């Protein structure tokens, strides 16, 4: 058992997008569209943090005794710059008024580790009790965005007729967010079904760590117990490179009939798990404000509503390793706790409230 545990630790350390190199993370290149780093408001990003904080704080306190990994609200969120105070509007925590449905798209290699993580995934059951409806959209763990976008389209088209009147939002974690953006651009037929896209630590601008990484580095994932990895199209790493993502954004304006929301993982330095500390230090060559895999400003969809900066590293947001693997959770993945269920409820309550306001 100990040997197996050590092997898993080795794999986890290997698959974080860390390329041990003294070369610059962002080498000189002219192969990008013109770029500019600017305040979010200049990129058409609306600041929704004040209202989201009110909703998230209310949900956290309401569910404190019910859900795992409780944190006080001030510890769960990171304040950045001059965050405006909330208006004090009451938070509706009753049954959903719209029956909002959320399709959740995971990140790179989830199909490889899902069986090993092996925890009681009660996310959908938790929100279903409130009148929402959650479901997972399965995509290839090692494929690029084109292949996964097609799978997202197929999953939406296969939804049962009884759900046709539910407003549908798509929530993507990490690479899952860019898979969703690819889907809504490539397949206009699904846009009439989708009302919003939510990016949770989305790799919108890519990761500098992917520049020196190679797709074959992900091959080790097939050795994780219960792995269901397929070879896929082999495009996962390339689709995470900044040049790829920036060129895609420049060439593919997002449909304006949908709402977009962004949540950014921006942990305090002591909230980054040991396994992510090396890639975090590498990213710090560019900006120390990172989650161990992505820079904080690369996680925002242009023209979206910015909901929150979360005090969580990249894995803590959506990969609950510590809940089912106590030893690894106390050593390598030692900052993996986060109130994910409460966060999902708060996201849906914010989006539902916004959806209803748009209809007024």
N, C-alpha and C positions, 0 to 999 in steps of 0.2 A: 504494500500500500504506500509506503513512504517513497519507494522508487517511482511509482506512478505519480504521486504528488509532485515530486521533484521534476518529472518530465513535463507535467502540466505547467509548472512555474516557468520552465525553460521556454515552452511554446508561447506563453503569455508575454514573456519578455521579448521574444523574437517578433511577434506579430504586431506589436505597436509600431506605428509608422516611423521608426527611428532608424536613420541611416548613420552608422558610426563613421563619421568622416570629418576631416578638418577643413574640407572645402566649404565655401560659402553656401548657405542654404538656398539663397537666391542668386545664382550666377548671372553674370552679365549676359543679356540677350536682347535682341531687337524683335523677337518673335511674339510680341504681344500687341494687342490694340493699345491705343493711348489710354493711360490710367491716371487717376488722381485720388489722393486720400483726402477726404473732405468731411466736415461734420455731417451726421446722418440726415439732418433736415434738408441739406442741399441735395441729397440723393432722393428726395421725395419720401423719406421715412418719417412716419408719424410717431410721436412719442406717447405710447399708451401705458407707460410704467406706473403712473400714479394710480389709475383705476385697477390695473392688474394687481398691484400690491394690496389694495383694499380687499380684493376678492380672494387672493391667495392667503392672506393673513386670516380672513374670516374662516376659510375652509380648514386651514391648519388647526386653528383653535377648536373648531367644531369637531374635527376628527382626531384630536390629540390622543384620546384613549382607545380609539378604534383601529388606527392604522400604524404600521411599523415605521421606524426611522424618523420619528417626530423631531422637528427642530423648531425653535422659536423663529418667527418670521424674519427678524433682523439677521439671523444666522443663515437662513435659507436663501436670502437674496443679497446681491452685491449692489451697493449704491455707487453710481458712476456719475461724476459731474453734478450739475444742479438738477436733481430729480425734483419735480414739482410735487407738492402735497396733494392728496386726494380731496375730492369734493365732499366726502362724507356721505355719499349716497348709499342707502341700505343695500346689502348684498342678498340676493335671492338664493337661498340654499334649498329650496323646495324642489318638487318634481319638475323635470324639464318641460318647458312650455312648447317646444317645437319637435321633440323626438329626435333631436340632432344625432346624426350617425357619423362616426369617425373611423376611417380606414387608416391603419397604422402600418407604415413601411419601415422596416429595420435598416440598419447600416451594413457595412462590409462584413462578410463572413458570418452573418448571424446563423445561417443554415448549418454552418460548420460547428458552432458552439452551443446552439440551442439545446441539444440533447444533453450535453455535459453540464450546462448551467442547471438544468433540471430543477427548477423551482416552481412553486405553485403560482402560476400566472393568473392572478385574480383580477387583473385590470378591467377586462371586459365585464366580468360579473359585478364588480364594484360599481361601475358607472351605469350598468344596465338597471340596477336597483333604483336609480334616480330618473329613469325614463329615457336616458341616452342609449345609444347602441354602439358597441365597439367591435371591430373585427380586424384581424391581421391580414395584410396582403403579402403573400409569399413571393419573394423575388430571389433571383440567383445571388448567392453570396459573393461570387467571384467574377460576375459579368459586369460589363459596362452599362452606361445609362440607356442606350438604345434598346438593348435586350430587356432590361428591367422595366422600361417605360411600356413596352408592349405587354408585359405581364400585368402591369398596373391597369392598363386599358382593359385587358381581358377580364380581370377581377371585377372591375366596375360594371362592365357589360353583363356579367354573370350574376349580378345582385338579384335576389328574388323580387317578384312583382309586388309583394306586400310592403316592400321598403321604398317603393318609387316616390312616395310623398314625403319621405324624410329628407330634410336638407343634409347633404353629404359634405363633410370636410375631410381633407387628406392631411395626415400628420406624418412627416418624414423625419427620421433621426439620422444625423450624419449624412452619409451618401444617400440614404433614402430620400432626403429632401430634394436633391438634384435629380434623382430618378423621377420624382413626381413632377418637377418642373419640365423635364424632358417630355413626360407623358402629356401634359396639358398643351404643350407647344406642338408636339408631333401628331396628336390625335384630337382635332377640334370637336369631334363627335361626342367626347365625354364632358365638354365644358358646360353643356346645359344641365348636366347632372351634378356638377361640383359647384359649391358656393364659396369655398375658401380653401387655402393651402396654408399649412402651419409648418414652419421649419424649427426643429428642436436641435440645437447644436449642428445645424446643417452646414455641409461643406460647400457653401454657395460660391465662395471664391477659391476653393481648393485648399490644399495644405502644402506648404513648402517642404514638408517631410516626404511627400510623395515624389519629389523631383528625382531624388537619387534611389528611390525604392524600385524594386523590380517585381513584376507579377509572380515570378517563381518563388519569391519570398513567402507568398501566401500558401504555397504548396504544403508547408508543414501543418497547416490546419487540418488536413485529412487524417492526421494521426491522433487528433483529440478523440477520446472515447465518445462513441455515439455520434460522431460526425456524419452529416449527410451531404458533405460538400460534393458538388459536381464541378467539372472543369469550366463549364460555362463558356463564354466567348473570350475569356482571358483579358477583359478590358477594365477591370475594377481599378487598378492602380493608375492607369493613364487618365481615367475619368476624374481622378482626384488631384491631378497636377494643376497648379495655378494657371499655367498657360492655356490648358484645355478649358478650364472653367471660365476664365476671363474672355477667351475668344467666343465661347458659346453665349455668354451673356451679351456680348457686343453684337452678335449676329441674330439673336433670338429675342425680340421684345416680348415681354410677358403679356398674355391676354388681360385687357383692362376690365373685363366684366367680372373678374374674381377678386376676392379680398385675400391679402397675404399678411401673415403674421410671423414674427421672428422671436425666438427665445435663444439667448446667448449664454453659453457656459463660460463664466469668468470667475474662477475660484481664487480665494486667497491662497498664497503660496503653500501654507500648511494644510490645505485641503486637497492637495494633489497626491494621489496614491504613489507609492514607491515605484511601481512598474512604469508609471508615466513621468517620473521625475527626469529621466535622461532626455526623452524627446522634448519635455518642457524646457529644459535648459538649452537645448538646441534651438528651439523656437525663440527663446529669449535673446538670441543673437539679433533677431529682428525686433521682437517686442515681448517683454516678460508677461504681458497680459494675454495669456493663452491657457487652454485647458488640458495641455499635454498632447494634443493632436492638431488643434486649430487655433489660429490667431482670433482674437475676439471680434475684430472688424470684418473678418472673412465669413462670418456666420449670419449676416443680415441680408435678406432678400431686398433688392432695390424696390422702392415704393411701398414697402410693407409697413405694418404697424409693429413697432418694437414693444414687446410685452414685458421683458425682464432680462436682467443679468442675473444668472443663477450662481450661487456659491457652491459649485459642484464641478468636478473634473469631467472629462469627456465620457468616461465609462460610468461614473456614478449616476449620470443622468438616466441611463437606459439599460445598462448591463449589470444586473443585480448578482454579481458573483458571490459577494460576501454572505448573502442570505442562505446559500446552499453549500458553500465551501468555506467552513469556518476557519480552517488553518490558513488557507490562501488569503482569506479576508482579513486575517490579523497580521499578515506579513507583507506580501507583495501588493495586494489590492486593499490597502488598509484605510482608504478614505472613500469607501464605496457606498456608504449609507446616504440615502437622500429620500425625502418623502414623495416618492414618485406618484403614488396613487392620488394624494392630495393635489399634487401639481397638475395631473391630468384633469381632475375635476375642475380646478380653477381655470385651466385653459378653456374647457368646454363652456363653462359658465360665462367667461368673458366673451367668447365668440358668439354664443347664443344671445347674450345681451346686445352685442353689436349688430347681429343679424336682425333682431327685432327692432332696433332703433332705425335701421336702414329701411324697414318696411313701413315706418310711420310716415 
